[in-house]
Amino acid sequence: MSLLLAGLTFLVIGDSHLAYGEHKEYLITTLHDELMQHGAQVYSYGVCGAKAGDLMRGMKIPHCGFAFRLNDGKIRWRPKDMGPTASLPELVKKFHPDVVVVVNNDTLAGYKDAAMNKTWIWNEVRSLTTGIKASGTRCVWVGPAWGSEGGKYGKTFAKAKELSDYLANIIAPCVYINSLTMSAPGEWKTLDGVHLMAAGYQMWGSAIASQIISSDILQQTVGQE
């Protein structure tokens, strides 16, 4: 076990890439486990369909549910109509994280729309980044993976890149992790164009953790040398 993150507490929040119903092979397992293996305390909360602003203020649990995991505990899943999810301020107050990891990307894209609504995306992102800055925690923001073209969400490689490029410029004070550099377009197979197969989530989780523990990311997020 590497102890590069020993003594640090991570709060991982996000959308269906983090947790989708009762499935265990998403980032709530793969990324969560990777961070723990490097010595971190990790608390993960995923809300299917959540946008950045939803993560800031909390939202009514959608039809595909909400899941959370506390350190080495089991994944706890909640179906819809269980009341609102916890907001970022509530989670920060509860867990006192050193670093917040945001996995929120494809839910912002509007892939089927003729043009990406960048004003709306900016407002959603700004809501969350303002809250993170006010909390005094550091932040890492994970951008979209390539996924596959087509599927029920209408994802395309061109729009995935457009979204990634735009997020990279608006997520400050968070450090941006560009997931498009981790694989070739279409390399990680998907279920529906957006959500990856189990092998893809394993590779994505490992790659995200590797970038977080790289010296430049650590220096920017927690001031370590």
Phi, psi and omega in degrees: 000131173278145180244032181299333182252015182301135180088354180259145177248129180248134170250117181253120181233147181178196187258211186291342173295333177277316183208127179230100181059223183265009180293140185255351188266011180274187186294343176295340172260305191290308179291316179305310181297319181299316180294319178296323180295340176265013171098001183277155164272133188227132175233119186243135178226120180236133180237115182300128177084001184291140169261169184303316180296327177297322180292332179284317188255351187084157182209159173294135184296127182282181186298331182267005165089186186215141180221151175217160181212132183246110181052234184269017178285173178286158173290128177253124184247140177234131178284183180293167175062035178252020182089174184287153175283163177292145178270165177305310180303322179294319181290321178297317179297326183281319189250346178052056184288151170278325183225134171258128175253119181258122173249087183214111186210289186300330180292347179267349195283320188061053189302330182278349179285153180298322180223147179289132181275084188289332176295316178295316178301314180301316180296318178298311181296317182299323178302315183284315182295327176296319178294321178295315179299318180294332181284344180081007178268161174272167189212142170236134180242124183265122179277176185290148168276168182297319186064210178231153177281144180090211183079177187291344180265351177073026182292141173230156179296322181298317181286329175298318178292320178299316179296315181299314180298320182289315179301321181302333184266352187235002187266004177303142012274012178287156172269130185270134173251116183272101182290342182292341179279355188269346182203169173275154177306126179081357182295317178271112184291152184236166174275327190212018184098329183247305184280130186280160168288168184304318181298323179294318178293329176294315180292321180294314179301317179296318182292321177298312180299320180299320179289324179297320183273359176295153188300322183289322178294315179299320181296320181286329186267319185234006173072019178277153178273000000 
